[in-house]
Amino acid sequence: MRVLATIVALGFLCAASIPPAGAAIDPRLASPVGLWQPLDSSGKPLGLIQIFEVGGLYYGRIEPSSPSDDRTARCTRCTDERHDQPIIGLVLMRHLRPENGEYVDGDIVDPDTGRIYGCTLRLTDGGHQLIMRGFLGISLLGRSQTWQRVGGHPH
């Protein structure tokens, strides 16, 4: 009986994420391409990330978010080709590919520590938000962060 209840609950959750019949989804919002503002767990903005597509893969670059941004800061703790690259303009998220409505098999670097994590993206709220999940090894061992699309449509 418990298994049946779980299946029914999952069915309701899946159905809730499907837009109503006839609902118009702006095709410009069907892709993660555009400018995004990550939010911390309290909803505070954390800067800006420009997501772009190259050869069918998706990448995210840190963009300036205010005139007071330190444009001399470098990723001194990065251990790969991003070592000592400027933080503003740093491609922190790489190699995401679309699969079944998500963007998978990517990686993301934490410029503060230089650690590289696995990464997935999933668009929500009709393409106005995305959930970025960073993890070690498997997705269960990670955390998610909500990003808000800036300007309502891709740039």
C-alpha positions as CSV (number, residue, x, y, z in Angstrom):
1,M,0.0,0.0,0.0
2,R,2.9,2.4,0.8
3,V,4.4,1.8,-2.6
4,L,1.1,2.6,-4.3
5,A,0.8,5.9,-2.3
6,T,4.3,6.9,-3.3
7,I,3.5,6.2,-7.0
8,V,0.3,8.2,-6.8
9,A,2.2,11.1,-5.1
10,L,4.9,11.1,-7.8
11,G,2.2,11.1,-10.4
12,F,0.7,14.2,-8.9
13,L,4.1,15.9,-8.7
14,C,4.8,15.1,-12.4
15,A,1.4,16.3,-13.4
16,A,1.9,19.6,-11.6
17,S,5.0,20.3,-13.6
18,I,3.1,19.9,-16.9
19,P,1.6,23.1,-18.2
20,P,-2.1,23.1,-18.8
21,A,-3.4,22.2,-22.2
22,G,-3.3,25.3,-24.5
23,A,-0.8,27.2,-22.3
24,A,1.5,29.1,-24.4
25,I,5.2,28.7,-23.6
26,D,7.5,31.4,-25.0
27,P,9.9,29.4,-27.2
28,R,12.7,31.9,-26.2
29,L,12.3,30.6,-22.6
30,A,12.6,26.9,-23.6
31,S,16.4,27.1,-23.4
32,P,18.7,28.2,-20.6
33,V,20.5,30.6,-22.9
34,G,20.4,34.1,-21.4
35,L,21.4,36.1,-18.3
36,W,20.7,34.5,-14.9
37,Q,21.0,35.7,-11.3
38,P,21.8,33.0,-8.8
39,L,20.0,33.3,-5.4
40,D,21.3,32.1,-2.1
41,S,19.1,30.1,0.3
42,S,17.5,33.3,1.7
43,G,16.8,34.6,-1.8
44,K,19.7,37.1,-1.9
45,P,21.2,37.7,-5.4
46,L,24.7,36.3,-5.8
47,G,25.9,38.0,-9.1
48,L,25.2,37.3,-12.8
49,I,25.8,34.3,-15.0
50,Q,25.5,34.4,-18.8
51,I,24.6,31.0,-20.2
52,F,25.5,30.4,-23.8
53,E,25.5,27.5,-26.3
54,V,28.4,26.3,-28.4
55,G,28.1,23.2,-30.6
56,G,25.1,21.9,-28.8
57,L,26.7,22.2,-25.3
58,Y,25.9,24.9,-22.7
59,Y,28.3,27.0,-20.7
60,G,28.0,29.6,-18.0
61,R,30.3,32.7,-17.7
62,I,30.5,35.1,-14.7
63,E,29.4,38.6,-15.8
64,P,29.9,41.9,-14.0
65,S,26.9,42.6,-11.7
66,S,27.8,46.0,-10.3
67,P,30.3,48.8,-10.8
68,S,31.9,47.8,-7.5
69,D,32.9,44.3,-8.7
70,D,36.6,43.6,-8.3
71,R,37.7,43.2,-11.9
72,T,41.2,42.3,-10.8
73,A,40.2,39.2,-8.8
74,R,41.5,36.0,-10.2
75,C,40.7,32.3,-9.8
76,T,44.0,31.6,-8.0
77,R,42.6,28.3,-6.4
78,C,41.4,26.8,-9.8
79,T,43.5,23.8,-10.7
80,D,42.7,23.4,-14.4
81,E,43.0,25.8,-17.4
82,R,41.0,28.4,-15.4
83,H,43.9,28.8,-12.9
84,D,44.7,32.5,-12.5
85,Q,41.9,33.6,-14.9
86,P,39.9,36.7,-14.1
87,I,36.8,35.9,-12.1
88,I,34.7,38.3,-14.2
89,G,34.5,36.5,-17.5
90,L,35.4,33.1,-16.0
91,V,33.6,30.2,-17.6
92,L,32.6,28.5,-14.4
93,M,30.0,26.0,-15.9
94,R,30.9,23.8,-18.8
95,H,29.8,21.0,-21.2
96,L,26.1,20.7,-20.2
97,R,24.1,18.8,-22.8
98,P,20.3,18.6,-23.2
99,E,18.7,15.3,-22.2
100,N,15.0,14.6,-21.4
101,G,14.2,18.2,-20.5
102,E,17.3,18.7,-18.4
103,Y,20.9,19.8,-19.0
104,V,23.3,17.1,-17.8
105,D,26.9,15.9,-17.6
106,G,28.4,19.3,-17.0
107,D,30.8,20.6,-14.4
108,I,31.0,23.8,-12.3
109,V,33.9,25.3,-10.4
110,D,33.7,27.1,-7.1
111,P,36.1,30.0,-7.7
112,D,36.5,30.5,-3.9
113,T,37.9,26.9,-3.4
114,G,38.9,25.8,-6.9
115,R,36.8,22.6,-6.4
116,I,35.1,21.2,-9.5
117,Y,31.6,19.6,-9.1
118,G,29.3,17.8,-11.4
119,C,26.4,19.9,-12.5
120,T,22.9,19.7,-14.0
121,L,20.3,22.3,-14.9
122,R,16.5,22.2,-15.1
123,L,14.3,25.0,-16.2
124,T,11.2,25.7,-14.1
125,D,8.4,28.3,-13.9
126,G,8.0,28.4,-17.7
127,G,11.7,29.1,-18.3
128,H,11.9,32.1,-15.9
129,Q,13.8,30.1,-13.3
130,L,16.3,27.3,-13.3
131,I,17.6,24.9,-10.7
132,M,21.3,24.4,-10.8
133,R,22.4,21.2,-8.9
134,G,26.1,20.9,-8.1
135,F,27.3,17.6,-6.7
136,L,30.2,15.3,-5.9
137,G,30.1,12.0,-7.8
138,I,26.3,11.5,-7.8
139,S,23.5,14.0,-7.8
140,L,22.2,12.8,-4.4
141,L,25.4,14.1,-2.8
142,G,25.0,17.8,-3.6
143,R,22.9,20.9,-3.3
144,S,20.6,22.9,-5.5
145,Q,20.4,26.6,-6.1
146,T,17.6,28.6,-7.8
147,W,18.6,31.0,-10.5
148,Q,16.2,33.8,-11.8
149,R,16.2,34.8,-15.4
150,V,17.2,38.5,-15.8
151,G,15.0,40.6,-18.1
152,G,12.4,37.8,-18.6
153,H,13.9,36.5,-21.9
154,P,17.3,35.6,-23.3
155,H,19.7,38.3,-24.3
